Amino acid sequence: MKNKTLNLRITERRLNKLKLYAASKEKTMTQLIEDWIDRLPSPEINNNSDAHEGCTS
């Protein structure tokens, strides 16, 4: 698997909160974010609409 990079703009307060939470769980920030993404439901494929509708990337 080839890793990709995600750049994210968040407030310093949120970044510090994430760092502290990760440390308290003995996980990296990447692990926490990956765990959260993995819990998202799989999107249903709908041929009538754009799968990336609303995406700002």
Contacts in CASP RR format, 6 or more apart in sequence:
PFRMAT RR
TARGET T0000
AUTHOR 0000-0000-0000
METHOD contacts of the structure
MODEL  1
MKNKTLNLRITERRLNKLKLYAASKEKTMTQLIEDWIDRLPSPEINNNSD
AHEGCTS
6 33 0 8 1.000
10 18 0 8 1.000
18 29 0 8 1.000
18 32 0 8 1.000
19 29 0 8 1.000
21 32 0 8 1.000
22 28 0 8 1.000
22 29 0 8 1.000
22 31 0 8 1.000
22 32 0 8 1.000
25 32 0 8 1.000
27 35 0 8 1.000
43 51 0 8 1.000
45 51 0 8 1.000
END
